[in-house]
Amino acid sequence: MNKLLKSAIWVAISLLGAWALAKIALQRGESLSAIWFVLAAVCVYLVAYRVYSAFIAAKILALDDMRATPAERHDDGRDFVPTNKWVLFGHHFAAIAGPGPLVGPTLAAQFGYLPGTLWLIAGAVLAGCIQDFIILFCSIRRDGKSLGEMAREEVSRRGGILAQIAVLAIMVILLGVVALVIVNALKASPWATFTLAMTIPIALLLGLYLRFLRPGRVLEASLIGVALVLLAVVAGQWVADAPSWARIFTVGGIPLAFALMVYAFAASALPVWLLLAPRDYLSAFIKAGAIFSLAAGILLVRPHVLMPPLTRFIDGSGPVFAGKIFPFCFITIACGAISGFHSLISSGTTPKMILRESQARFVGYGAMLLESFVGVMAMIAACAMPPSVYFAINSPASIVGGTAEAAATTISGWGFPLAAHTMTDLAHKVGEITLLNRAGGAPSLAVGMAQIFSSTIGGDRLLSIWYHFAIMFEALFILTVLDAGTRVGRFMIQELGGRVWKPFGRTGWMPGILLSSAIIVGLWGYFLYQGVVDPLGGINSLWPLFGISNQLLAAVALVVATTILLKMGRLRWVWVTLVPMAWLVIVTMTASYQKVFAADPRIGFISYANILAAQIAAGKIPAAKLVDTQRLIFNQRLDAGVTIVLALMVLVLIVEALIQWYVILSRQTAPVLHESPYVATQWSPGFSGAAQGDD
């Protein structure tokens, strides 16, 4: 009877999810309740985790809890640290959930709610979660080796070296962009700056508490940590309202940039249990808490999605960003559906901390499902506001105009009525001077979240508080990517340097740790500094590469995963990674080609550079703007060059992989897996972490 009841429950969940997806996909002519989005996402996630991830764990990967993990074999108290699965889940989720699942869906909402929502749900279940789970498993079986090192060993030496260089280059680009987003979010907000700064000493306290004062008391420490973080959030408002304190925490762009470099260096070099894991664990509470509160608010308020399922801008003429729905919807929504950056965490910090192989399913597949849910919530927040307000916030002044009157006229002409005073009144309510032309996704997401929260608690009186809480929440999301990404970058630098001088490659050798941490921080820090001191150039010009680079990296990860599955003799199931890999290669190569060679200057790097060069030659650029225009030309051509180089590197890796696959399938030689030797675990079945355990 119990089995029959369970089966009936899962059938009901499946039918509810299918019905919700049908409502989202097929309803036309009347507004759609946001509740259907929540139901569709949750039901699909539950079924996918219960059925699909269990099938992969048992049939394809054959997870073995009797096999010692790297955390047990190489426990050094610094990088290889046995960690409670809940703490590790918090670290992993906090590390992978950066700006992508928040900003990407918000920007992609210009196409309408339908394509982005379907890609967020289906892409995560069938591609993103698969990548994270399988790469984590592969790294666990190889002593926590990085993605690039696994590519070198399992695909080919030549392709692997190219992959390592490409992965490191992509990492530098991603971290530089992420750091600049943090600086731009914090430099005008003493509340957010204070709150984020306080999470560092709170994390240090939590790490010391679990390590020395009360080992194993995870629940106890969690309650203390969350209480202190919530206190810091509330205190941040007091700081912002006190002129003397507000001056201290209102920090300029350059000091913030160097402060981020110092913090990232410390997070990379200090033992993982002291700062990185506990701070990410605390951040995960705030992230998950805010997202689940937003979901609860949606269920309570039942807002309607006002954006149409498809807008007129699917033809590529969008004001937020140019480009047709294919491939740019799938490039814009990178994180939340599938993100190559996740493969770096899954082959970086996480495999060095996991206790049992079976936990790879919970941490790898489960954390990605939660990130996808973040993306769905961001899509709802963006689409629940009037489309006219959405486009006014996210469209640049060059398209809609720089005044409320001009924006109202332009946007109303698109078929989305907007009164000029609407944007002025909204800016006043959230405590901003203006919300016009705030491109980038973050402000509109904050407005959407604030409106849903204020409809639940406080009304318009608390709209400004909820808005600034949402801004702080977004910055907190992004910072955890920076610290974990820097540590992973340090591992990459050590792996590459270890080939030149072996001691440098030892992750426990302090001089190597300090030097490699300084190198990776210096690489992305240089681009961050250029972006801060020169908003027209530097890293800002590399922002269009963010989505392409991230998806190219995901393609690399799936190439490696497919090769390993073939070597494991899983030919029957290789479609699990091969299908999403083929889709990503098609999407990224199409997007790369268009971004480099498209004739439309709003899309093509080279065409835009050529138009600017022609304007200079014709004397149409004022002398005061000549230097800035020349720098912009250089940066557009640099974008084109970087895109070409990265795409070619990935293509070379794919060719190397195809050769390897042919050799395996033709049985010319016996495939060789480079797994670490089997070592039986010495831990008891109930062991839950040497440094952090269960209560």
C-alpha positions in Angstrom: 0.0 0.0 0.0 2.8 2.4 0.9 4.5 1.7 -2.5 1.1 2.3 -4.3 0.6 5.5 -2.4 4.1 6.8 -3.3 3.5 6.0 -6.9 0.2 7.8 -6.9 1.8 10.9 -5.3 4.6 11.0 -8.0 2.0 10.5 -10.8 0.1 13.4 -9.3 3.2 15.6 -9.2 4.0 14.7 -12.8 0.5 15.5 -14.0 0.5 18.8 -12.1 3.8 19.8 -13.6 2.7 18.9 -17.1 -0.5 20.9 -16.7 1.4 24.0 -15.4 3.9 23.8 -18.3 0.9 23.5 -20.7 -0.7 26.7 -19.2 2.6 28.6 -19.6 3.2 27.4 -23.2 -0.4 27.6 -24.6 -2.3 30.3 -22.8 -2.9 33.4 -25.0 -5.1 36.5 -24.8 -5.3 36.9 -21.1 -2.8 37.5 -18.3 -1.2 34.4 -16.7 -0.8 33.9 -13.0 2.8 33.6 -11.8 1.7 30.6 -9.6 1.9 28.4 -12.7 5.6 29.2 -13.1 6.3 28.1 -9.5 4.3 24.9 -9.8 5.8 24.0 -13.2 9.4 24.5 -11.9 9.0 22.7 -8.6 7.1 19.7 -10.1 9.7 19.3 -12.9 12.6 19.6 -10.4 11.1 17.0 -8.1 10.5 14.5 -10.8 13.9 15.1 -12.4 15.7 14.6 -9.1 13.7 11.6 -8.1 13.9 9.8 -11.4 16.5 11.2 -13.8 19.3 11.9 -11.3 18.8 8.6 -9.6 19.0 6.8 -12.9 22.3 8.5 -13.7 23.7 7.8 -10.2 22.9 4.1 -10.3 23.1 3.1 -14.0 25.6 5.4 -15.5 28.0 6.5 -12.8 27.5 3.6 -10.3 28.4 5.7 -7.3 30.2 3.8 -4.6 30.1 5.0 -1.0 32.7 2.3 0.0 35.3 4.1 -2.1 37.4 6.8 -0.2 37.0 10.3 -1.6 39.9 12.8 -2.0 38.7 14.5 1.2 39.5 11.3 3.1 42.7 10.3 1.3 44.3 13.7 1.2 42.9 15.5 4.2 45.3 18.5 4.8 43.1 20.9 6.7 43.4 23.5 4.0 41.9 22.4 0.6 41.1 18.8 1.2 38.7 19.0 4.2 35.9 16.5 5.0 32.8 18.6 5.1 29.3 18.0 6.2 27.0 17.6 3.1 24.7 20.4 4.1 27.6 22.8 4.6 29.1 21.6 1.3 25.8 22.1 -0.4 25.6 25.6 0.9 29.2 26.3 -0.3 28.6 24.8 -3.7 25.3 26.6 -4.3 26.7 29.9 -3.1 29.8 29.4 -5.3 27.9 28.6 -8.5 24.9 31.0 -8.1 26.3 34.3 -9.3 24.9 37.1 -11.4 23.8 34.8 -14.3 20.6 33.4 -12.9 19.5 36.8 -11.7 20.6 39.1 -14.6 20.4 36.7 -17.5 16.6 35.8 -17.3 15.8 39.5 -16.6 17.5 40.6 -19.8 16.1 37.7 -21.8 12.6 38.8 -20.8 12.6 41.2 -23.7 11.7 38.2 -25.9 8.7 37.4 -23.7 8.3 35.1 -20.8 7.9 31.8 -22.8 11.3 31.0 -24.3 13.4 31.9 -21.3 11.2 30.0 -18.9 11.2 26.9 -20.9 15.0 27.0 -21.4 15.5 27.6 -17.7 13.6 24.5 -16.7 14.4 22.1 -19.5 18.0 23.3 -19.9 18.7 22.8 -16.2 17.2 19.3 -15.9 18.7 18.0 -19.2 22.0 19.9 -19.4 23.1 22.0 -16.5 22.5 19.5 -13.7 24.0 16.8 -15.9 27.2 18.8 -16.4 27.6 19.7 -12.7 26.8 16.1 -11.4 29.0 14.2 -13.9 32.0 16.6 -13.8 31.9 16.5 -10.0 31.9 12.7 -10.1 34.8 12.6 -12.6 36.9 15.0 -10.4 36.2 12.9 -7.2 37.5 9.8 -9.0 40.6 11.8 -10.0 41.8 13.3 -6.7 39.9 16.5 -7.3 41.7 17.4 -10.6 40.5 20.4 -12.6 38.5 20.3 -15.8 41.6 21.3 -17.8 43.7 18.6 -16.3 41.0 16.0 -16.9 40.8 17.1 -20.5 44.6 16.7 -20.9 44.5 13.2 -19.5 41.3 11.8 -20.9 41.0 13.5 -24.3 44.5 14.2 -25.5 47.6 16.0 -24.4 47.5 18.7 -27.1 43.7 19.3 -26.8 44.0 19.2 -23.0 46.7 21.9 -22.9 44.6 24.1 -25.2 41.6 23.4 -23.0 43.6 24.4 -19.9 44.7 27.7 -21.5 41.2 28.4 -22.8 39.6 27.6 -19.4 42.0 29.9 -17.6 41.4 32.7 -20.1 37.7 32.3 -19.8 38.0 32.3 -16.0 39.9 35.6 -16.0 37.2 37.2 -18.2 34.4 35.9 -16.0 36.0 36.9 -12.7 36.9 40.4 -14.1 33.3 41.0 -15.2 31.9 39.6 -12.0 34.2 41.8 -9.9 33.2 44.9 -11.8 29.5 44.2 -11.3 30.2 44.0 -7.5 32.0 47.3 -7.5 29.2 49.0 -9.5 26.6 47.6 -7.1 28.5 48.6 -3.9 30.0 52.0 -4.7 26.8 53.8 -4.3 25.3 51.8 -1.4 26.7 52.0 2.2 24.0 49.6 3.3 25.1 46.8 0.9 28.8 47.6 1.5 28.4 47.3 5.3 26.3 44.1 5.1 28.7 42.4 2.8 31.7 43.5 4.8 30.2 42.0 8.0 29.7 38.6 6.4 33.5 38.2 6.4 34.1 38.4 10.2 30.9 36.4 10.8 32.2 33.7 8.5 35.6 33.6 10.3 33.8 33.3 13.6 31.6 30.4 12.3 34.7 28.6 10.9 36.6 28.9 14.2 33.4 27.9 16.1 33.0 24.7 14.1 36.7 23.8 14.1 37.7 24.5 17.7 34.9 25.7 20.0 32.0 23.3 19.1 33.1 20.8 16.5 30.2 19.1 14.8 27.6 21.5 15.9 26.4 22.6 12.5 22.8 23.4 13.4 23.9 25.4 16.4 26.5 27.4 14.4 24.1 27.9 11.6 21.5 29.5 13.9 24.1 31.8 15.3 25.5 32.7 11.9 22.1 33.4 10.3 21.1 35.5 13.2 24.3 37.6 12.9 23.8 38.0 9.2 20.2 39.1 9.6 21.4 41.6 12.2 24.0 42.9 9.8 21.3 43.4 7.1 19.2 45.4 9.5 22.2 47.3 10.8 23.1 48.2 7.3 20.0 50.4 7.1 21.0 52.1 10.3 24.5 52.7 8.9 23.0 54.1 5.7 20.8 56.5 7.6 23.6 57.7 9.9 25.6 60.4 8.0 28.9 59.7 9.8 28.7 56.0 9.3 27.4 56.3 5.8 30.5 58.3 4.8 32.7 55.5 6.0 30.9 52.8 4.0 30.3 54.9 0.9 33.5 53.8 -0.9 34.7 54.8 -4.3 35.3 52.4 -7.2 39.1 52.2 -7.0 39.3 51.4 -3.2 36.5 48.9 -3.6 38.4 47.2 -6.5 41.5 46.8 -4.3 39.5 45.7 -1.3 37.9 42.9 -3.5 41.4 41.9 -4.6 42.6 41.6 -1.0 39.5 39.7 0.0 39.8 37.3 -2.9 43.4 36.7 -2.2 42.6 35.8 1.4 39.7 33.6 0.4 42.1 31.7 -2.0 45.0 31.3 0.4 43.4 30.7 3.8 42.2 27.2 4.7 38.9 26.5 3.1 37.2 25.8 6.5 38.2 29.2 7.9 36.6 31.6 5.4 35.4 30.3 2.1 33.2 27.4 3.2 31.5 29.2 6.2 31.0 32.5 4.3 29.5 30.7 1.3 27.4 28.6 3.7 26.0 31.8 5.3 25.5 33.4 1.9 23.5 30.3 0.8 21.1 30.9 3.7 20.5 34.5 2.6 20.2 33.5 -1.1 17.9 30.5 -0.6 15.9 32.4 2.1 15.3 35.3 -0.2 14.4 33.1 -3.2 12.0 30.9 -1.2 10.5 34.0 0.4 10.0 35.4 -3.1 8.3 32.2 -4.1 6.1 32.3 -1.0 5.3 35.9 -1.8 4.3 34.9 -5.4 2.0 32.2 -4.0 0.5 34.6 -1.5 0.1 37.7 -3.7 -0.6 35.7 -6.9 0.8 38.4 -9.3 0.0 38.1 -13.0 2.7 38.0 -15.6 2.1 41.2 -17.7 4.8 40.6 -20.3 3.4 38.7 -23.3 4.7 35.1 -24.0 6.5 36.4 -27.1 7.3 40.0 -28.0 7.9 41.8 -31.3 11.7 41.8 -30.4 12.3 38.1 -31.2 13.3 39.3 -34.7 16.5 40.7 -33.2 15.5 44.4 -32.9 15.4 44.4 -29.2 16.2 47.6 -27.3 17.8 45.8 -24.3 20.3 43.9 -26.5 20.4 43.1 -30.2 20.1 39.7 -31.7 17.4 37.1 -32.6 15.9 34.7 -30.2 18.3 32.0 -31.5 21.0 32.0 -30.4 21.0 35.0 -28.1 18.2 33.8 -25.7 20.4 30.8 -24.9 23.6 32.8 -24.6 21.9 35.5 -22.4 20.5 32.9 -20.0 23.7 31.1 -19.3 23.6 30.4 -15.6 20.2 29.1 -14.5 20.1 26.7 -17.4 23.7 25.5 -18.0 26.9 27.3 -17.0 30.4 26.3 -17.8 31.6 28.1 -14.6 29.9 25.4 -12.6 32.2 22.8 -14.0 35.2 24.7 -12.5 33.6 24.6 -9.0 32.6 20.9 -9.6 36.3 20.2 -10.4 37.7 22.7 -8.0 36.8 23.2 -4.4 33.8 20.9 -4.0 35.4 17.5 -5.0 38.1 18.1 -2.4 35.5 18.5 0.4 32.9 15.8 -0.3 32.5 12.9 2.1 30.8 10.2 0.0 30.4 9.6 -3.7 26.6 9.4 -3.3 26.6 13.0 -2.1 27.6 14.1 -5.6 24.0 13.7 -6.7 22.7 15.9 -3.9 25.4 18.5 -4.2 25.9 18.5 -8.0 22.4 17.9 -9.4 20.5 19.3 -6.5 22.3 22.7 -6.2 21.9 23.3 -9.9 18.1 22.7 -9.6 18.1 25.4 -6.9 20.0 27.8 -9.2 17.5 27.1 -11.9 14.7 28.0 -9.5 16.5 31.3 -8.8 16.4 32.0 -12.6 12.7 31.3 -12.8 12.0 33.6 -9.8 14.1 36.3 -11.6 12.0 35.8 -14.8 8.8 36.2 -12.8 10.0 39.4 -11.1 10.9 40.9 -14.5 7.7 39.9 -16.3 5.3 40.7 -13.4 6.0 44.5 -13.8 4.4 46.4 -16.7 6.3 45.8 -19.9 6.6 49.6 -20.4 8.4 49.9 -17.0 10.6 47.0 -17.8 11.8 48.5 -21.1 12.2 52.0 -19.6 14.6 50.6 -17.0 16.6 48.3 -19.2 16.8 50.2 -22.5 19.7 52.6 -23.1 19.1 56.3 -23.6 20.4 56.1 -27.2 17.3 54.0 -28.1 14.4 55.3 -25.9 15.8 58.7 -25.0 17.3 60.2 -21.9 14.2 61.9 -20.4 11.0 60.5 -19.0 9.0 62.2 -21.8 11.1 60.8 -24.6 11.1 57.3 -23.1 7.3 57.4 -22.7 6.8 58.4 -26.3 9.2 55.8 -27.7 8.0 52.9 -25.6 4.3 53.8 -26.1 5.0 53.6 -29.8 6.1 50.0 -29.4 2.6 49.1 -28.1 3.4 49.4 -24.3 1.7 52.5 -23.0 3.8 54.5 -20.6 3.1 57.9 -18.9 6.1 60.1 -18.2 5.3 60.5 -14.5 5.2 56.7 -14.0 9.0 56.3 -13.9 9.5 59.5 -11.8 7.0 58.3 -9.2 8.5 54.8 -9.1 12.0 56.1 -8.7 10.8 58.2 -5.7 9.1 55.3 -4.1 12.3 53.1 -4.2 14.5 55.9 -3.0 16.3 56.4 -6.3 16.9 59.6 -8.3 16.0 57.9 -11.6 15.3 54.4 -12.9 15.5 55.3 -16.6 18.2 53.7 -18.7 19.6 51.4 -15.9 20.7 48.7 -18.3 22.2 45.5 -16.9 19.2 43.8 -15.4 20.0 44.3 -11.7 17.9 47.4 -11.1 14.8 46.0 -12.8 15.1 42.8 -11.0 15.3 44.7 -7.7 12.2 46.7 -8.6 10.3 43.5 -9.4 11.4 41.7 -6.2 10.6 44.8 -4.2 7.1 45.1 -5.6 6.3 41.5 -4.8 7.8 41.7 -1.3 6.0 45.0 -0.5 2.7 43.5 -1.7 3.2 40.9 1.0 4.6 43.1 3.8 4.5 46.8 4.2 3.0 48.1 1.0 4.5 51.2 -0.6 5.9 52.3 2.8 8.6 49.6 2.7 9.1 49.6 -1.1 12.4 51.5 -0.8 13.7 49.1 2.0 12.8 46.0 -0.1 14.4 47.6 -3.2 17.7 48.2 -1.4 17.6 44.7 0.2 17.2 43.3 -3.3 20.3 45.2 -4.5 22.3 43.9 -1.5 21.0 40.4 -2.1 22.2 40.6 -5.8 25.7 41.8 -4.7 25.9 39.0 -2.1 25.1 36.5 -4.9 27.9 37.7 -7.0 30.6 38.0 -4.3 30.5 34.2 -3.6 31.4 33.5 -7.2 34.4 35.8 -7.0 35.9 34.1 -3.9 35.3 30.5 -5.0 36.3 31.3 -8.6 39.6 32.8 -7.4 40.4 29.7 -5.4 39.7 27.5 -8.5 41.8 29.8 -10.6 44.6 29.2 -8.1 44.3 25.5 -8.6 44.6 26.0 -12.3 47.7 28.2 -12.0 49.3 25.6 -9.7 48.5 22.7 -12.1 50.1 24.6 -15.1 53.1 25.7 -13.0 53.6 22.2 -11.6 54.6 21.1 -15.1 57.5 23.5 -15.1 58.5 23.0 -11.4 56.9 20.1 -9.6 56.8 21.6 -6.0 54.7 24.5 -7.4 51.9 22.1 -8.2 51.5 20.9 -4.6 48.3 22.4 -3.3 49.6 22.2 0.3 52.9 24.1 -0.4 52.4 27.6 1.1 54.8 29.5 -1.2 53.0 28.0 -4.2 49.6 28.9 -2.7 50.6 32.5 -2.1 52.2 33.0 -5.5 49.4 31.3 -7.5 46.8 33.3 -5.5 48.6 36.5 -6.3 48.8 35.6 -10.0 45.2 34.8 -10.5 44.0 37.9 -8.5 46.5 40.0 -10.5 45.1 38.7 -13.8 41.5 39.5 -13.2 42.3 42.5 -11.0 44.1 44.2 -13.9 41.0 44.1 -16.0 38.8 45.1 -13.1 41.0 48.2 -12.4 40.9 49.2 -16.1 37.1 48.9 -16.1 36.8 51.0 -12.9 39.1 53.8 -14.0 37.8 53.8 -17.6 34.1 52.9 -17.9 34.3 53.2 -21.7 36.9 50.5 -22.0 38.6 47.7 -20.1 36.4 45.0 -18.8 33.2 46.7 -19.7 33.9 46.1 -23.4 34.3 42.3 -22.6 30.8 42.0 -21.1 29.3 40.6 -24.4 31.8 37.8 -24.1 30.4 36.7 -20.7 27.6 34.6 -22.1 29.6 33.2 -25.0 32.6 32.3 -22.8 30.5 30.6 -20.2 28.7 28.4 -22.8 31.9 27.6 -24.6 33.3 26.4 -21.2 30.1 24.3 -20.7 30.8 22.7 -24.1 34.3 21.9 -23.0 33.0 20.2 -19.9 30.5 18.1 -21.8 33.2 17.0 -24.3 35.3 15.8 -21.4 32.3 14.1 -19.7 31.3 12.3 -23.0 34.8 11.0 -23.5 35.0 9.7 -19.9 31.6 7.9 -20.3 32.8 6.3 -23.5 36.0 5.1 -21.7 33.8 3.7 -18.9 31.9 1.6 -21.5 28.7 3.6 -21.2 28.1 3.8 -24.9 24.4 3.0 -24.4 23.9 6.0 -22.2 26.3 8.5 -23.8 23.4 10.5 -25.2 23.0 11.9 -21.7 26.0 14.2 -22.3 26.3 14.1 -26.1 22.9 15.7 -26.8 23.4 18.8 -24.6 27.0 19.0 -25.9 25.9 19.1 -29.5 23.2 21.7 -28.7 25.7 24.0 -26.9 28.3 23.7 -29.7 25.7 24.8 -32.3 24.5 27.7 -30.1 27.9 29.0 -29.1 29.5 28.7 -32.5 26.5 30.5 -34.1 26.6 33.2 -31.5 30.4 33.6 -31.8 30.2 33.9 -35.6 27.4 36.5 -35.4 29.2 38.6 -32.7 32.3 38.7 -34.8 31.1 39.0 -38.4 27.4 40.3 -38.3 26.9 43.4 -40.5 24.6 44.9 -37.9 26.8 47.2 -35.7 24.6 46.5 -32.7 25.6 42.8 -32.9 29.0 42.5 -34.8 32.2 43.6 -33.0 34.0 44.3 -36.3 31.2 46.1 -38.0 30.8 48.5 -35.0 34.6 49.1 -34.9 34.6 49.8 -38.7 31.7 52.3 -38.4 33.5 54.2 -35.6 36.8 54.2 -37.6 34.9 55.6 -40.6 33.4 58.3 -38.5 36.9 59.3 -37.2 38.2 59.3 -40.8 35.4 61.6 -41.9 36.0 64.0 -39.0 32.6 63.4 -37.4 34.0 62.6 -33.9 34.7 65.7 -31.7 38.3 66.1 -30.6 37.2 65.7 -26.9 35.8 62.2 -27.7 38.5 61.1 -30.1 40.6 59.1 -27.5 37.6 57.4 -26.1 36.4 56.4 -29.5 39.8 55.0 -30.5 39.8 53.0 -27.3 36.3 51.7 -28.1 37.5 50.6 -31.5 40.4 48.8 -30.0 38.2 47.0 -27.5 35.6 46.0 -30.1 38.4 44.4 -32.2 39.9 42.8 -29.0 36.4 41.3 -28.3 36.4 39.9 -31.8 39.9 38.5 -31.5 39.2 36.9 -28.1 36.0 35.3 -29.4 37.8 33.8 -32.4 40.6 32.4 -30.3 38.3 30.9 -27.7 36.0 29.4 -30.4 39.0 27.9 -32.3 40.4 26.4 -29.1 37.1 24.7 -28.4 36.9 23.4 -31.9 40.4 21.9 -31.7 39.4 20.2 -28.5 36.2 18.8 -30.2 38.3 17.5 -33.1 40.8 15.8 -30.7 37.8 14.3 -28.8 36.3 13.0 -32.1 39.5 11.2 -32.9 39.6 9.7 -29.3 36.0 8.6 -29.7 36.7 6.9 -33.0 39.7 5.1 -31.5 37.5 3.9 -28.6 34.5 2.8 -30.7 36.7 1.1 -33.3 38.4 -0.8 -30.5 41.9 -0.1 -32.0 43.3 0.1 -28.5 41.9 -0.5 -25.0 40.7 2.8 -23.5 42.6 4.0 -20.4 40.8 5.7 -17.6 43.0 7.9 -15.5 41.1 7.4 -12.2 42.9 7.3 -8.9 43.5 3.8 -7.5 40.6 2.3 -5.6 41.0 2.8 -1.8 38.3 1.5 0.6 36.9 4.1 3.0 37.9 3.8 6.6 35.0 6.0 7.8 32.0 4.5 9.5 28.7 4.7 7.7 27.5 7.4 10.1 30.5 9.6 9.7 29.5 13.1 8.6 32.6 15.2 8.6 35.8 15.5 10.6 35.6 19.3 10.9 31.9 19.8 10.6 29.4 17.2 11.5 25.8 16.8 12.4 24.3 17.7 15.7 
